[in-house]
């Protein structure tokens, strides 16, 4: 059973297709939201909602590829499954280059769409997990004091010179004070060693 926290956004200007897909997917336990146009989706979309798009290629005003470009440009990374009744090879190639999961030609077996949606949901779950981990990492780093962050930066940039004595000499403090800072840093970052700390930190975490 799909996780209800994830939504299938069906975007198609054909009301019959929207209705039939919505009913079929809801019967299988999916949470579904339908839109008659790309603009309708953009105007009402809540970025906190995760899931995937089942997106018609050939819509008026803004077609599927144009919506894909807009989403990519605005870092709205929802997995996309294109559906089309008249798309050709160039369109499908362009869609896949833009990161689409697949390009299905109507009529397509319902089982094929279900398979793609499940794959898209797995991608969405991994993305949510990665974003959650990154937020937690940022919160841990933000808990460090200015001096603790300076010590972390020095250790990351010069791991071979990261002894308490060397760090103490660099900052003009005692080795015992450095040991105290290190213990607090490891505790706040939720790691057990300097090696884990170095693996946790990114170069762009330090503002110049």
Secondary structure per residue as TSV (DSSP state, phi and psi in degrees):
chain	resnum	aa	ss	phi	psi
A	1	X	-	360.0	129.3
A	2	X	-	-63.5	152.4
A	3	X	-	-73.4	128.8
A	4	X	T	-69.7	-15.7
A	5	X	T	-69.3	-17.6
A	6	X	E	-100.2	144.3
A	7	X	E	-120.2	140.1
A	8	X	E	-94.6	115.3
A	9	X	E	-94.8	109.5
A	10	X	E	-95.2	118.5
A	11	X	E	-122.0	109.0
A	12	X	-	-156.3	135.9
A	13	X	S	-79.0	-5.4
A	14	X	-	-91.3	110.9
A	15	X	H	-60.9	-37.3
A	16	X	H	-62.6	-41.8
A	17	X	H	-68.2	-42.7
A	18	X	H	-57.7	-45.0
A	19	X	H	-67.2	-46.1
A	20	X	H	-67.3	-41.9
A	21	X	H	-66.1	-42.3
A	22	X	H	-60.9	-46.7
A	23	X	H	-63.3	-44.8
A	24	X	H	-64.3	-41.9
A	25	X	H	-71.9	-40.0
A	26	X	H	-63.7	-35.5
A	27	X	H	-62.9	-27.5
A	28	X	T	-89.4	3.2
A	29	X	T	96.2	5.6
A	30	X	-	-81.9	146.8
A	31	X	E	-85.8	126.0
A	32	X	E	-126.1	141.0
A	33	X	E	-131.2	128.5
A	34	X	E	-111.8	149.5
A	35	X	E	-141.7	141.9
A	36	X	S	-85.8	-10.0
A	37	X	S	-155.0	161.3
A	38	X	H	-63.2	-38.9
A	39	X	H	-63.9	-40.0
A	40	X	H	-60.8	-41.8
A	41	X	H	-62.7	-48.8
A	42	X	H	-63.4	-38.3
A	43	X	H	-68.1	-27.3
A	44	X	H	-114.3	-5.4
A	45	X	-	-69.5	132.5
A	46	X	-	-96.1	114.3
A	47	X	T	-63.6	-14.7
A	48	X	T	-78.2	-12.8
A	49	X	-	-83.0	123.7
A	50	X	E	-102.5	160.5
A	51	X	E	156.2	-136.1
A	52	X	E	-150.5	163.6
A	53	X	E	-105.5	133.5
A	54	X	E	-105.1	103.1
A	55	X	E	-118.4	122.8
A	56	X	E	-70.8	136.1
A	57	X	S	-74.3	-48.7
A	58	X	-	-95.9	76.7
A	59	X	-	-113.1	150.3
A	60	X	S	-71.9	167.2
A	61	X	S	70.5	-72.0
A	62	X	S	-130.7	113.2
A	63	X	-	-81.7	179.5
A	64	X	H	-61.6	-42.1
A	65	X	H	-65.1	-37.7
A	66	X	H	-66.1	-39.2
A	67	X	H	-65.2	-41.8
A	68	X	H	-58.4	-45.2
A	69	X	H	-61.9	-41.3
A	70	X	H	-63.4	-44.9
A	71	X	H	-63.1	-44.0
A	72	X	H	-63.0	-42.1
A	73	X	H	-65.1	-28.1
A	74	X	T	-103.1	15.5
A	75	X	T	57.4	32.6
A	76	X	-	-96.8	84.1
A	77	X	-	-90.0	76.3
A	78	X	-	-98.3	129.0
A	79	X	E	-57.3	138.5
A	80	X	E	-120.0	132.1
A	81	X	E	-113.5	111.0
A	82	X	E	-80.5	140.9
A	83	X	E	-126.5	141.8
A	84	X	E	-155.0	150.8
A	85	X	S	-103.9	-7.3
A	86	X	S	-148.3	14.2
A	87	X	-	-73.2	146.6
A	88	X	-	-110.2	-172.0
A	89	X	H	-61.2	-45.3
A	90	X	H	-58.4	-41.0
A	91	X	H	-65.8	-42.0
A	92	X	H	-66.9	-38.9
A	93	X	H	-63.3	-43.2
A	94	X	H	-63.5	-41.1
A	95	X	H	-63.6	-43.5
A	96	X	H	-68.5	-36.8
A	97	X	H	-64.0	-30.4
A	98	X	T	-79.6	-0.8
A	99	X	T	103.8	7.8
A	100	X	-	-62.9	146.3
A	101	X	S	-75.3	-37.0
A	102	X	E	-164.7	169.5
A	103	X	E	-135.7	96.7
A	104	X	E	-97.5	132.7
A	105	X	E	-92.2	133.0
A	106	X	S	-73.7	143.1
A	107	X	S	-79.4	143.9
A	108	X	-	-123.9	151.8
A	109	X	-	-63.5	138.1
A	110	X	H	-59.0	-34.2
A	111	X	H	-62.7	-33.6
A	112	X	H	-67.1	-41.1
A	113	X	H	-66.4	-42.9
A	114	X	H	-59.3	-43.2
A	115	X	H	-60.2	-43.1
A	116	X	H	-69.1	-38.5
A	117	X	H	-63.5	-43.6
A	118	X	H	-62.1	-38.9
A	119	X	H	-66.2	-39.8
A	120	X	H	-65.0	-39.1
A	121	X	H	-65.4	-35.3
A	122	X	H	-65.9	-40.3
A	123	X	H	-62.0	-43.8
A	124	X	H	-62.9	-40.9
A	125	X	H	-63.8	-41.9
A	126	X	H	-64.2	-38.2
A	127	X	H	-65.6	-42.3
A	128	X	H	-62.6	-43.5
A	129	X	H	-62.3	-42.6
A	130	X	H	-65.7	-41.3
A	131	X	H	-66.4	-38.7
A	132	X	H	-64.0	-44.2
A	133	X	H	-62.3	-39.8
A	134	X	H	-67.3	-40.8
A	135	X	H	-62.0	-42.6
A	136	X	H	-63.9	-39.0
A	137	X	H	-62.9	-44.1
A	138	X	H	-64.1	-40.2
A	139	X	H	-62.1	-41.5
A	140	X	H	-63.5	-44.5
A	141	X	H	-64.5	-37.6
A	142	X	H	-68.7	-16.8
A	143	X	T	-78.8	-12.2
A	144	X	S	-75.4	145.7
A	145	X	-	-75.1	169.6
A	146	X	H	-60.2	-42.4
A	147	X	H	-67.6	-41.2
A	148	X	H	-61.9	-39.9
A	149	X	H	-67.0	-36.3
A	150	X	H	-62.8	-41.1
A	151	X	H	-66.2	-42.3
A	152	X	H	-59.3	-46.1
A	153	X	H	-61.2	-43.4
A	154	X	H	-62.0	-43.3
A	155	X	H	-66.5	-40.5
A	156	X	H	-66.3	-41.7
A	157	X	H	-78.5	-27.4
A	158	X	T	-134.9	65.2
A	159	X	G	-61.0	-27.0
A	160	X	G	-74.3	-17.0
A	161	X	G	-116.1	42.0
A	162	X	-	-104.4	16.2
A	163	X	S	-67.4	156.9
A	164	X	H	-57.0	-39.1
A	165	X	H	-64.9	-42.7
A	166	X	H	-70.5	-40.8
A	167	X	H	-65.4	-41.5
A	168	X	H	-60.8	-42.5
A	169	X	H	-64.2	-37.7
A	170	X	H	-64.5	-41.0
A	171	X	H	-97.5	-4.8
A	172	X	T	69.8	37.2
A	173	X	-	-127.0	174.5
A	174	X	-	-82.7	152.0
A	175	X	H	-57.4	-34.3
A	176	X	H	-64.3	-38.9
A	177	X	H	-64.6	-39.3
A	178	X	H	-62.3	-43.3
A	179	X	H	-59.2	-40.7
A	180	X	H	-63.7	-45.6
A	181	X	H	-60.7	-43.9
A	182	X	H	-59.9	-44.7
A	183	X	H	-61.2	-42.4
A	184	X	H	-66.9	-39.0
A	185	X	H	-62.9	-48.6
A	186	X	H	-61.1	-40.3
A	187	X	H	-64.4	-47.5
A	188	X	H	-65.9	-36.4
A	189	X	H	-83.4	-9.7
A	190	X	T	70.9	33.3
A	191	X	-	-122.4	166.2
A	192	X	S	-110.4	-8.9
A	193	X	S	-150.7	164.7
A	194	X	H	-65.0	-32.8
A	195	X	H	-61.4	-44.3
A	196	X	H	-65.7	-37.1
A	197	X	H	-63.3	-45.6
A	198	X	H	-62.0	-37.9
A	199	X	H	-68.6	-27.8
A	200	X	H	-77.5	-31.8
A	201	X	-	-86.8	144.5
A	202	X	-	-110.3	150.4
A	203	X	G	-55.7	-36.7
A	204	X	G	-81.2	7.4
A	205	X	G	-75.8	-13.8
A	206	X	S	-107.9	116.2
A	207	X	-	-76.4	134.6
A	208	X	-	-80.2	360.0
